[in-house]
Amino acid sequence: MFTGLVEETGVVEAAEPENGGRRLVVTAAVVGQGLAIGDSVSVNGCCQTVVETASGSFAVVAVPETLRRTNLGALV
């Protein structure tokens, strides 16, 4: 469960299938600047691990169990 502070509302730029899960690319100008691969970030209140970073954006991969138990599978 995420217990941190909400710093910013990001925008889902891409949602693509990956290994039975879903890769989400999120643009977040403030938070995206300070993230590194392996960092934890909350996406809709669900803690996810950053797998890729770019200037002002990041990507996570939600595994099948996460998609079943959260609303991350509904993001487009």
All heavy atoms as a GROMACS GRO file, in nm:
protein
  532
    1MET      N    1   0.083  -0.118   0.000
    1MET     CA    2   0.000   0.000   0.000
    1MET      C    3   0.088   0.124   0.000
    1MET      O    4   0.184   0.133   0.074
    1MET     CB    5  -0.090   0.001   0.123
    1MET     CG    6  -0.169   0.129   0.133
    1MET     SD    7  -0.259   0.145   0.288
    1MET     CE    8  -0.380   0.019   0.266
    2PHE      N    9   0.054   0.218  -0.085
    2PHE     CA   10   0.129   0.344  -0.095
    2PHE      C   11   0.092   0.434   0.022
    2PHE      O   12  -0.025   0.457   0.049
    2PHE     CB   13   0.096   0.413  -0.228
    2PHE     CG   14   0.162   0.545  -0.244
    2PHE    CD1   15   0.297   0.552  -0.271
    2PHE    CD2   16   0.090   0.662  -0.233
    2PHE    CE1   17   0.361   0.675  -0.287
    2PHE    CE2   18   0.152   0.784  -0.248
    2PHE     CZ   19   0.287   0.791  -0.275
    3THR      N   20   0.190   0.484   0.093
    3THR     CA   21   0.164   0.572   0.207
    3THR      C   22   0.237   0.705   0.195
    3THR      O   23   0.244   0.780   0.292
    3THR     CB   24   0.205   0.504   0.338
    3THR    OG1   25   0.345   0.474   0.332
    3THR    CG2   26   0.125   0.379   0.364
    4GLY      N   27   0.291   0.734   0.077
    4GLY     CA   28   0.366   0.858   0.058
    4GLY      C   29   0.275   0.973   0.022
    4GLY      O   30   0.152   0.964   0.023
    5LEU      N   31   0.336   1.084  -0.011
    5LEU     CA   32   0.263   1.203  -0.052
    5LEU      C   33   0.246   1.204  -0.203
    5LEU      O   34   0.334   1.161  -0.276
    5LEU     CB   35   0.339   1.328  -0.010
    5LEU     CG   36   0.361   1.347   0.139
    5LEU    CD1   37   0.451   1.466   0.163
    5LEU    CD2   38   0.230   1.363   0.210
    6VAL      N   39   0.134   1.256  -0.248
    6VAL     CA   40   0.112   1.272  -0.392
    6VAL      C   41   0.181   1.402  -0.433
    6VAL      O   42   0.150   1.509  -0.382
    6VAL     CB   43  -0.038   1.277  -0.426
    6VAL    CG1   44  -0.058   1.305  -0.574
    6VAL    CG2   45  -0.105   1.146  -0.386
    7GLU      N   46   0.278   1.389  -0.522
    7GLU     CA   47   0.354   1.507  -0.566
    7GLU      C   48   0.302   1.564  -0.697
    7GLU      O   49   0.320   1.682  -0.725
    7GLU     CB   50   0.501   1.469  -0.584
    7GLU     CG   51   0.568   1.432  -0.455
    7GLU     CD   52   0.715   1.400  -0.476
    7GLU    OE1   53   0.783   1.476  -0.547
    7GLU    OE2   54   0.759   1.297  -0.423
    8GLU      N   55   0.240   1.478  -0.779
    8GLU     CA   56   0.202   1.521  -0.913
    8GLU      C   57   0.103   1.422  -0.973
    8GLU      O   58   0.104   1.304  -0.940
    8GLU     CB   59   0.329   1.525  -0.999
    8GLU     CG   60   0.310   1.565  -1.140
    8GLU     CD   61   0.441   1.574  -1.217
    8GLU    OE1   62   0.543   1.521  -1.170
    8GLU    OE2   63   0.440   1.634  -1.325
    9THR      N   64   0.020   1.471  -1.062
    9THR     CA   65  -0.068   1.385  -1.140
    9THR      C   66  -0.008   1.371  -1.278
    9THR      O   67   0.013   1.471  -1.347
    9THR     CB   68  -0.210   1.445  -1.151
    9THR    OG1   69  -0.263   1.460  -1.020
    9THR    CG2   70  -0.300   1.354  -1.232
   10GLY      N   71   0.025   1.248  -1.316
   10GLY     CA   72   0.086   1.223  -1.446
   10GLY      C   73  -0.018   1.188  -1.551
   10GLY      O   74  -0.138   1.178  -1.522
   11VAL      N   75   0.029   1.170  -1.673
   11VAL     CA   76  -0.056   1.133  -1.786
   11VAL      C   77  -0.002   1.004  -1.846
   11VAL      O   78   0.117   0.996  -1.877
   11VAL     CB   79  -0.057   1.245  -1.893
   11VAL    CG1   80  -0.137   1.202  -2.015
   11VAL    CG2   81  -0.112   1.374  -1.835
   12VAL      N   82  -0.090   0.905  -1.864
   12VAL     CA   83  -0.048   0.780  -1.927
   12VAL      C   84  -0.034   0.807  -2.076
   12VAL      O   85  -0.132   0.841  -2.144
   12VAL     CB   86  -0.151   0.667  -1.902
   12VAL    CG1   87  -0.111   0.541  -1.977
   12VAL    CG2   88  -0.162   0.638  -1.753
   13GLU      N   89   0.087   0.793  -2.127
   13GLU     CA   90   0.115   0.817  -2.269
   13GLU      C   91   0.104   0.690  -2.351
   13GLU      O   92   0.076   0.694  -2.470
   13GLU     CB   93   0.254   0.878  -2.286
   13GLU     CG   94   0.269   1.014  -2.223
   13GLU     CD   95   0.185   1.121  -2.292
   13GLU    OE1   96   0.152   1.107  -2.411
   13GLU    OE2   97   0.153   1.220  -2.223
   14ALA      N   98   0.128   0.574  -2.287
   14ALA     CA   99   0.119   0.446  -2.358
   14ALA      C  100   0.086   0.337  -2.258
   14ALA      O  101   0.126   0.341  -2.142
   14ALA     CB  102   0.251   0.414  -2.428
   15ALA      N  103   0.010   0.239  -2.305
   15ALA     CA  104  -0.024   0.120  -2.226
   15ALA      C  105  -0.021   0.002  -2.323
   15ALA      O  106  -0.108  -0.011  -2.407
   15ALA     CB  107  -0.162   0.136  -2.162
   16GLU      N  108   0.084  -0.080  -2.311
   16GLU     CA  109   0.105  -0.188  -2.408
   16GLU      C  110   0.126  -0.320  -2.335
   16GLU      O  111   0.188  -0.324  -2.229
   16GLU     CB  112   0.230  -0.156  -2.491
   16GLU     CG  113   0.222  -0.023  -2.562
   16GLU     CD  114   0.358   0.023  -2.613
   16GLU    OE1  115   0.461  -0.032  -2.573
   16GLU    OE2  116   0.359   0.117  -2.694
   17PRO      N  117   0.076  -0.430  -2.393
   17PRO     CA  118   0.099  -0.561  -2.332
   17PRO      C  119   0.248  -0.595  -2.325
   17PRO      O  120   0.324  -0.558  -2.416
   17PRO     CB  121   0.029  -0.659  -2.427
   17PRO     CG  122  -0.058  -0.576  -2.514
   17PRO     CD  123   0.000  -0.438  -2.517
   18GLU      N  124   0.290  -0.660  -2.216
   18GLU     CA  125   0.428  -0.704  -2.203
   18GLU      C  126   0.436  -0.825  -2.111
   18GLU      O  127   0.405  -0.815  -1.991
   18GLU     CB  128   0.517  -0.592  -2.150
   18GLU     CG  129   0.664  -0.635  -2.145
   18GLU     CD  130   0.758  -0.521  -2.119
   18GLU    OE1  131   0.754  -0.422  -2.195
   18GLU    OE2  132   0.836  -0.531  -2.025
   19ASN      N  133   0.473  -0.940  -2.166
   19ASN     CA  134   0.493  -1.063  -2.088
   19ASN      C  135   0.374  -1.096  -1.998
   19ASN      O  136   0.391  -1.131  -1.883
   19ASN     CB  137   0.620  -1.054  -2.004
   19ASN     CG  138   0.744  -1.042  -2.089
   19ASN    OD1  139   0.750  -1.096  -2.198
   19ASN    ND2  140   0.842  -0.971  -2.040
   20GLY      N  141   0.254  -1.084  -2.050
   20GLY     CA  142   0.134  -1.114  -1.973
   20GLY      C  143   0.088  -1.000  -1.885
   20GLY      O  144  -0.020  -1.003  -1.828
   21GLY      N  145   0.170  -0.898  -1.872
   21GLY     CA  146   0.135  -0.780  -1.793
   21GLY      C  147   0.109  -0.662  -1.885
   21GLY      O  148   0.070  -0.679  -1.999
   22ARG      N  149   0.133  -0.544  -1.834
   22ARG     CA  150   0.111  -0.423  -1.914
   22ARG      C  151   0.217  -0.320  -1.880
   22ARG      O  152   0.238  -0.288  -1.764
   22ARG     CB  153  -0.027  -0.368  -1.884
   22ARG     CG  154  -0.059  -0.241  -1.960
   22ARG     CD  155  -0.201  -0.208  -1.942
   22ARG     NE  156  -0.268  -0.253  -2.062
   22ARG     CZ  157  -0.390  -0.220  -2.095
   22ARG    NH1  158  -0.461  -0.147  -2.014
   22ARG    NH2  159  -0.442  -0.260  -2.206
   23ARG      N  160   0.283  -0.271  -1.984
   23ARG     CA  161   0.384  -0.166  -1.968
   23ARG      C  162   0.313  -0.031  -1.979
   23ARG      O  163   0.244  -0.004  -2.078
   23ARG     CB  164   0.489  -0.180  -2.076
   23ARG     CG  165   0.599  -0.076  -2.070
   23ARG     CD  166   0.694  -0.093  -2.188
   23ARG     NE  167   0.809  -0.011  -2.175
   23ARG     CZ  168   0.920  -0.043  -2.111
   23ARG    NH1  169   0.930  -0.161  -2.054
   23ARG    NH2  170   1.022   0.040  -2.104
   24LEU      N  171   0.332   0.052  -1.878
   24LEU     CA  172   0.271   0.184  -1.876
   24LEU      C  173   0.381   0.289  -1.883
   24LEU      O  174   0.476   0.285  -1.805
   24LEU     CB  175   0.191   0.204  -1.747
   24LEU     CG  176   0.079   0.104  -1.721
   24LEU    CD1  177   0.026   0.122  -1.580
   24LEU    CD2  178  -0.031   0.119  -1.824
   25VAL      N  179   0.367   0.381  -1.976
   25VAL     CA  180   0.459   0.495  -1.986
   25VAL      C  181   0.382   0.617  -1.940
   25VAL      O  182   0.275   0.647  -1.991
   25VAL     CB  183   0.510   0.514  -2.131
   25VAL    CG1  184   0.600   0.636  -2.139
   25VAL    CG2  185   0.581   0.389  -2.179
   26VAL      N  186   0.437   0.684  -1.839
   26VAL     CA  187   0.369   0.796  -1.775
   26VAL      C  188   0.455   0.922  -1.788
   26VAL      O  189   0.574   0.920  -1.756
   26VAL     CB  190   0.344   0.766  -1.625
   26VAL    CG1  191   0.275   0.884  -1.558
   26VAL    CG2  192   0.264   0.638  -1.609
   27THR      N  193   0.394   1.030  -1.834
   27THR     CA  194   0.461   1.159  -1.836
   27THR      C  195   0.428   1.230  -1.706
   27THR      O  196   0.311   1.242  -1.668
   27THR     CB  197   0.413   1.245  -1.955
   27THR    OG1  198   0.447   1.179  -2.075
   27THR    CG2  199   0.477   1.382  -1.953
   28ALA      N  200   0.532   1.271  -1.636
   28ALA     CA  201   0.517   1.344  -1.509
   28ALA      C  202   0.638   1.435  -1.499
   28ALA      O  203   0.746   1.392  -1.462
   28ALA     CB  204   0.511   1.246  -1.393
   29ALA      N  205   0.620   1.559  -1.536
   29ALA     CA  206   0.732   1.653  -1.551
   29ALA      C  207   0.817   1.667  -1.425
   29ALA      O  208   0.940   1.671  -1.434
   29ALA     CB  209   0.680   1.790  -1.594
   30VAL      N  210   0.756   1.672  -1.308
   30VAL     CA  211   0.831   1.693  -1.184
   30VAL      C  212   0.888   1.561  -1.133
   30VAL      O  213   1.009   1.546  -1.115
   30VAL     CB  214   0.741   1.758  -1.076
   30VAL    CG1  215   0.814   1.769  -0.944
   30VAL    CG2  216   0.692   1.894  -1.124
   31VAL      N  217   0.802   1.464  -1.109
   31VAL     CA  218   0.844   1.335  -1.054
   31VAL      C  219   0.935   1.261  -1.152
   31VAL      O  220   1.032   1.197  -1.112
   31VAL     CB  221   0.722   1.249  -1.017
   31VAL    CG1  222   0.763   1.110  -0.972
   31VAL    CG2  223   0.642   1.318  -0.908
   32GLY      N  224   0.904   1.269  -1.279
   32GLY     CA  225   0.981   1.198  -1.380
   32GLY      C  226   1.127   1.239  -1.386
   32GLY      O  227   1.213   1.162  -1.426
   33GLN      N  228   1.157   1.362  -1.345
   33GLN     CA  229   1.296   1.410  -1.349
   33GLN      C  230   1.384   1.344  -1.243
   33GLN      O  231   1.502   1.329  -1.261
   33GLN     CB  232   1.300   1.562  -1.329
   33GLN     CG  233   1.242   1.641  -1.442
   33GLN     CD  234   1.320   1.625  -1.572
   33GLN    OE1  235   1.439   1.602  -1.572
   33GLN    NE2  236   1.249   1.637  -1.683
   34GLY      N  237   1.323   1.304  -1.131
   34GLY     CA  238   1.403   1.254  -1.020
   34GLY      C  239   1.405   1.103  -1.005
   34GLY      O  240   1.462   1.052  -0.909
   35LEU      N  241   1.344   1.030  -1.097
   35LEU     CA  242   1.336   0.885  -1.083
   35LEU      C  243   1.452   0.814  -1.151
   35LEU      O  244   1.506   0.861  -1.251
   35LEU     CB  245   1.205   0.833  -1.143
   35LEU     CG  246   1.077   0.869  -1.068
   35LEU    CD1  247   0.956   0.821  -1.146
   35LEU    CD2  248   1.078   0.810  -0.929
   36ALA      N  249   1.487   0.698  -1.096
   36ALA     CA  250   1.589   0.611  -1.155
   36ALA      C  251   1.530   0.471  -1.167
   36ALA      O  252   1.434   0.436  -1.097
   36ALA     CB  253   1.714   0.608  -1.067
   37ILE      N  254   1.587   0.391  -1.255
   37ILE     CA  255   1.543   0.253  -1.270
   37ILE      C  256   1.556   0.183  -1.135
   37ILE      O  257   1.656   0.196  -1.066
   37ILE     CB  258   1.626   0.181  -1.379
   37ILE    CG1  259   1.594   0.245  -1.515
   37ILE    CG2  260   1.598   0.032  -1.380
   37ILE    CD1  261   1.680   0.197  -1.628
   38GLY      N  262   1.450   0.112  -1.097
   38GLY     CA  263   1.447   0.041  -0.970
   38GLY      C  264   1.375   0.117  -0.860
   38GLY      O  265   1.343   0.060  -0.757
   39ASP      N  266   1.350   0.247  -0.881
   39ASP     CA  267   1.277   0.326  -0.782
   39ASP      C  268   1.131   0.281  -0.777
   39ASP      O  269   1.076   0.230  -0.876
   39ASP     CB  270   1.280   0.475  -0.816
   39ASP     CG  271   1.412   0.541  -0.783
   39ASP    OD1  272   1.497   0.477  -0.718
   39ASP    OD2  273   1.430   0.657  -0.825
   40SER      N  274   1.067   0.304  -0.664
   40SER     CA  275   0.924   0.277  -0.649
   40SER      C  276   0.847   0.406  -0.670
   40SER      O  277   0.889   0.512  -0.624
   40SER     CB  278   0.895   0.223  -0.509
   40SER     OG  279   0.951   0.096  -0.493
   41VAL      N  280   0.735   0.394  -0.738
   41VAL     CA  281   0.650   0.509  -0.764
   41VAL      C  282   0.505   0.461  -0.757
   41VAL      O  283   0.474   0.348  -0.793
   41VAL     CB  284   0.683   0.573  -0.902
   41VAL    CG1  285   0.656   0.479  -1.016
   41VAL    CG2  286   0.611   0.704  -0.921
   42SER      N  287   0.418   0.547  -0.709
   42SER     CA  288   0.276   0.513  -0.700
   42SER      C  289   0.207   0.549  -0.831
   42SER      O  290   0.217   0.661  -0.879
   42SER     CB  291   0.211   0.589  -0.585
   42SER     OG  292   0.072   0.566  -0.585
   43VAL      N  293   0.136   0.452  -0.887
   43VAL     CA  294   0.054   0.476  -1.006
   43VAL      C  295  -0.088   0.438  -0.966
   43VAL      O  296  -0.117   0.321  -0.938
   43VAL     CB  297   0.100   0.392  -1.126
   43VAL    CG1  298   0.010   0.416  -1.247
   43VAL    CG2  299   0.246   0.423  -1.160
   44ASN      N  300  -0.176   0.537  -0.956
   44ASN     CA  301  -0.312   0.517  -0.909
   44ASN      C  302  -0.315   0.448  -0.773
   44ASN      O  303  -0.399   0.362  -0.746
   44ASN     CB  304  -0.395   0.437  -1.010
   44ASN     CG  305  -0.443   0.521  -1.125
   44ASN    OD1  306  -0.400   0.634  -1.141
   44ASN    ND2  307  -0.532   0.468  -1.204
   45GLY      N  308  -0.222   0.483  -0.687
   45GLY     CA  309  -0.216   0.427  -0.554
   45GLY      C  310  -0.152   0.291  -0.544
   45GLY      O  311  -0.143   0.233  -0.436
   46CYS      N  312  -0.103   0.239  -0.656
   46CYS     CA  313  -0.040   0.107  -0.659
   46CYS      C  314   0.110   0.124  -0.677
   46CYS      O  315   0.155   0.184  -0.775
   46CYS     CB  316  -0.099   0.026  -0.775
   46CYS     SG  317  -0.034  -0.139  -0.786
   47CYS      N  318   0.187   0.071  -0.584
   47CYS     CA  319   0.332   0.084  -0.589
   47CYS      C  320   0.388   0.003  -0.706
   47CYS      O  321   0.360  -0.116  -0.718
   47CYS     CB  322   0.392   0.036  -0.458
   47CYS     SG  323   0.567   0.071  -0.445
   48GLN      N  324   0.464   0.068  -0.791
   48GLN     CA  325   0.524   0.004  -0.908
   48GLN      C  326   0.673   0.036  -0.912
   48GLN      O  327   0.717   0.136  -0.857
   48GLN     CB  328   0.458   0.056  -1.036
   48GLN     CG  329   0.311   0.022  -1.051
   48GLN     CD  330   0.293  -0.127  -1.077
   48GLN    OE1  331   0.319  -0.175  -1.186
   48GLN    NE2  332   0.250  -0.199  -0.975
   49THR      N  333   0.748  -0.049  -0.981
   49THR     CA  334   0.892  -0.031  -0.994
   49THR      C  335   0.924   0.030  -1.130
   49THR      O  336   0.877  -0.020  -1.234
   49THR     CB  337   0.966  -0.166  -0.980
   49THR    OG1  338   0.933  -0.220  -0.852
   49THR    CG2  339   1.115  -0.148  -0.991
   50VAL      N  340   1.003   0.135  -1.130
   50VAL     CA  341   1.041   0.202  -1.255
   50VAL      C  342   1.136   0.112  -1.333
   50VAL      O  343   1.235   0.063  -1.280
   50VAL     CB  344   1.109   0.338  -1.223
   50VAL    CG1  345   1.162   0.403  -1.351
   50VAL    CG2  346   1.013   0.430  -1.150
   51VAL      N  347   1.104   0.088  -1.462
   51VAL     CA  348   1.188   0.004  -1.548
   51VAL      C  349   1.258   0.084  -1.656
   51VAL      O  350   1.348   0.033  -1.723
   51VAL     CB  351   1.107  -0.111  -1.612
   51VAL    CG1  352   1.053  -0.206  -1.506
   51VAL    CG2  353   0.995  -0.059  -1.700
   52GLU      N  354   1.215   0.209  -1.674
   52GLU     CA  355   1.278   0.295  -1.776
   52GLU      C  356   1.249   0.440  -1.739
   52GLU      O  357   1.143   0.472  -1.686
   52GLU     CB  358   1.220   0.264  -1.914
   52GLU     CG  359   1.280   0.343  -2.027
   52GLU     CD  360   1.218   0.308  -2.162
   52GLU    OE1  361   1.160   0.198  -2.175
   52GLU    OE2  362   1.228   0.391  -2.251
   53THR      N  363   1.346   0.526  -1.766
   53THR     CA  364   1.324   0.669  -1.744
   53THR      C  365   1.362   0.747  -1.869
   53THR      O  366   1.443   0.701  -1.950
   53THR     CB  367   1.409   0.722  -1.626
   53THR    OG1  368   1.547   0.707  -1.657
   53THR    CG2  369   1.375   0.652  -1.497
   54ALA      N  370   1.302   0.861  -1.884
   54ALA     CA  371   1.335   0.955  -1.991
   54ALA      C  372   1.309   1.094  -1.932
   54ALA      O  373   1.258   1.106  -1.821
   54ALA     CB  374   1.248   0.930  -2.114
   55SER      N  375   1.342   1.195  -2.005
   55SER     CA  376   1.324   1.331  -1.956
   55SER      C  377   1.176   1.358  -1.930
   55SER      O  378   1.097   1.368  -2.022
   55SER     CB  379   1.378   1.430  -2.058
   55SER     OG  380   1.361   1.561  -2.011
   56GLY      N  381   1.139   1.364  -1.802
   56GLY     CA  382   1.001   1.396  -1.767
   56GLY      C  383   0.903   1.282  -1.780
   56GLY      O  384   0.782   1.303  -1.773
   57SER      N  385   0.951   1.159  -1.795
   57SER     CA  386   0.859   1.045  -1.803
   57SER      C  387   0.927   0.920  -1.746
   57SER      O  388   1.048   0.917  -1.724
   57SER     CB  389   0.813   1.020  -1.946
   57SER     OG  390   0.920   0.975  -2.026
   58PHE      N  391   0.846   0.818  -1.723
   58PHE     CA  392   0.897   0.691  -1.673
   58PHE      C  393   0.806   0.578  -1.720
   58PHE      O  394   0.693   0.602  -1.761
   58PHE     CB  395   0.907   0.692  -1.520
   58PHE     CG  396   0.775   0.710  -1.449
   58PHE    CD1  397   0.699   0.600  -1.412
   58PHE    CD2  398   0.728   0.837  -1.420
   58PHE    CE1  399   0.577   0.617  -1.347
   58PHE    CE2  400   0.606   0.854  -1.355
   58PHE     CZ  401   0.531   0.745  -1.319
   59ALA      N  402   0.857   0.456  -1.711
   59ALA     CA  403   0.778   0.337  -1.747
   59ALA      C  404   0.781   0.238  -1.633
   59ALA      O  405   0.882   0.226  -1.561
   59ALA     CB  406   0.832   0.273  -1.875
   60VAL      N  407   0.670   0.167  -1.616
   60VAL     CA  408   0.658   0.058  -1.519
   60VAL      C  409   0.593  -0.059  -1.591
   60VAL      O  410   0.531  -0.042  -1.696
   60VAL     CB  411   0.573   0.099  -1.396
   60VAL    CG1  412   0.635   0.216  -1.323
   60VAL    CG2  413   0.430   0.130  -1.436
   61VAL      N  414   0.607  -0.179  -1.535
   61VAL     CA  415   0.538  -0.295  -1.590
   61VAL      C  416   0.453  -0.354  -1.479
   61VAL      O  417   0.505  -0.402  -1.378
   61VAL     CB  418   0.636  -0.401  -1.644
   61VAL    CG1  419   0.559  -0.524  -1.693
   61VAL    CG2  420   0.719  -0.344  -1.758
   62ALA      N  421   0.322  -0.349  -1.497
   62ALA     CA  422   0.228  -0.408  -1.402
   62ALA      C  423   0.213  -0.556  -1.438
   62ALA      O  424   0.180  -0.589  -1.552
   62ALA     CB  425   0.094  -0.337  -1.409
   63VAL      N  426   0.240  -0.644  -1.342
   63VAL     CA  427   0.231  -0.788  -1.365
   63VAL      C  428   0.085  -0.832  -1.365
   63VAL      O  429  -0.003  -0.758  -1.320
   63VAL     CB  430   0.314  -0.866  -1.260
   63VAL    CG1  431   0.462  -0.829  -1.269
   63VAL    CG2  432   0.261  -0.842  -1.121
   64PRO      N  433   0.056  -0.952  -1.418
   64PRO     CA  434  -0.084  -0.997  -1.428
   64PRO      C  435  -0.163  -0.989  -1.296
   64PRO      O  436  -0.278  -0.948  -1.296
   64PRO     CB  437  -0.071  -1.141  -1.477
   64PRO     CG  438   0.056  -1.141  -1.557
   64PRO     CD  439   0.147  -1.048  -1.481
   65GLU      N  440  -0.102  -1.027  -1.184
   65GLU     CA  441  -0.173  -1.021  -1.055
   65GLU      C  442  -0.211  -0.878  -1.020
   65GLU      O  443  -0.322  -0.852  -0.971
   65GLU     CB  444  -0.087  -1.081  -0.945
   65GLU     CG  445  -0.156  -1.090  -0.811
   65GLU     CD  446  -0.269  -1.194  -0.807
   65GLU    OE1  447  -0.282  -1.275  -0.900
   65GLU    OE2  448  -0.344  -1.193  -0.708
   66THR      N  449  -0.124  -0.783  -1.048
   66THR     CA  450  -0.154  -0.642  -1.023
   66THR      C  451  -0.270  -0.597  -1.110
   66THR      O  452  -0.359  -0.526  -1.065
   66THR     CB  453  -0.030  -0.555  -1.049
   66THR    OG1  454   0.073  -0.595  -0.959
   66THR    CG2  455  -0.059  -0.407  -1.030
   67LEU      N  456  -0.271  -0.641  -1.235
   67LEU     CA  457  -0.380  -0.603  -1.326
   67LEU      C  458  -0.513  -0.659  -1.280
   67LEU      O  459  -0.617  -0.595  -1.296
   67LEU     CB  460  -0.348  -0.650  -1.468
   67LEU     CG  461  -0.224  -0.586  -1.532
   67LEU    CD1  462  -0.200  -0.647  -1.670
   67LEU    CD2  463  -0.236  -0.435  -1.539
   68ARG      N  464  -0.512  -0.780  -1.222
   68ARG     CA  465  -0.636  -0.840  -1.172
   68ARG      C  466  -0.689  -0.769  -1.047
   68ARG      O  467  -0.808  -0.763  -1.025
   68ARG     CB  468  -0.613  -0.988  -1.139
   68ARG     CG  469  -0.615  -1.079  -1.258
   68ARG     CD  470  -0.621  -1.225  -1.219
   68ARG     NE  471  -0.498  -1.272  -1.156
   68ARG     CZ  472  -0.389  -1.310  -1.220
   68ARG    NH1  473  -0.385  -1.307  -1.352
   68ARG    NH2  474  -0.283  -1.354  -1.154
   69ARG      N  475  -0.600  -0.718  -0.964
   69ARG     CA  476  -0.640  -0.665  -0.834
   69ARG      C  477  -0.649  -0.512  -0.826
   69ARG      O  478  -0.688  -0.458  -0.722
   69ARG     CB  479  -0.543  -0.714  -0.727
   69ARG     CG  480  -0.550  -0.864  -0.710
   69ARG     CD  481  -0.462  -0.909  -0.596
   69ARG     NE  482  -0.474  -1.050  -0.575
   69ARG     CZ  483  -0.560  -1.108  -0.493
   69ARG    NH1  484  -0.647  -1.036  -0.428
   69ARG    NH2  485  -0.562  -1.239  -0.478
   70THR      N  486  -0.612  -0.443  -0.933
   70THR     CA  487  -0.616  -0.297  -0.933
   70THR      C  488  -0.686  -0.246  -1.059
   70THR      O  489  -0.730  -0.326  -1.143
   70THR     CB  490  -0.474  -0.237  -0.929
   70THR    OG1  491  -0.410  -0.262  -1.055
   70THR    CG2  492  -0.391  -0.295  -0.815
   71ASN      N  493  -0.691  -0.116  -1.075
   71ASN     CA  494  -0.750  -0.058  -1.196
   71ASN      C  495  -0.644  -0.028  -1.302
   71ASN      O  496  -0.674   0.035  -1.403
   71ASN     CB  497  -0.830   0.068  -1.162
   71ASN     CG  498  -0.743   0.180  -1.111
   71ASN    OD1  499  -0.621   0.167  -1.096
   71ASN    ND2  500  -0.806   0.292  -1.080
   72LEU      N  501  -0.520  -0.072  -1.283
   72LEU     CA  502  -0.415  -0.042  -1.381
   72LEU      C  503  -0.442  -0.105  -1.517
   72LEU      O  504  -0.399  -0.053  -1.619
   72LEU     CB  505  -0.277  -0.085  -1.328
   72LEU     CG  506  -0.227  -0.012  -1.204
   72LEU    CD1  507  -0.084  -0.057  -1.171
   72LEU    CD2  508  -0.235   0.138  -1.218
   73GLY      N  509  -0.513  -0.215  -1.520
   73GLY     CA  510  -0.546  -0.278  -1.648
   73GLY      C  511  -0.642  -0.197  -1.731
   73GLY      O  512  -0.653  -0.217  -1.851
   74ALA      N  513  -0.714  -0.104  -1.669
   74ALA     CA  514  -0.810  -0.021  -1.740
   74ALA      C  515  -0.748   0.106  -1.798
   74ALA      O  516  -0.814   0.177  -1.873
   74ALA     CB  517  -0.926   0.016  -1.646
   75LEU      N  518  -0.622   0.134  -1.762
   75LEU     CA  519  -0.560   0.257  -1.813
   75LEU      C  520  -0.527   0.243  -1.961
   75LEU      O  521  -0.482   0.139  -2.007
   75LEU     CB  522  -0.431   0.286  -1.735
   75LEU     CG  523  -0.448   0.315  -1.586
   75LEU    CD1  524  -0.311   0.334  -1.521
   75LEU    CD2  525  -0.537   0.436  -1.565
   76VAL      N  526  -0.554   0.349  -2.034
   76VAL     CA  527  -0.525   0.350  -2.178
   76VAL      C  528  -0.446   0.474  -2.214
   76VAL      O  529  -0.441   0.568  -2.140
   76VAL     CB  530  -0.653   0.344  -2.263
   76VAL    CG1  531  -0.722   0.211  -2.246
   76VAL    CG2  532  -0.748   0.457  -2.230
   0.00000   0.00000   0.00000
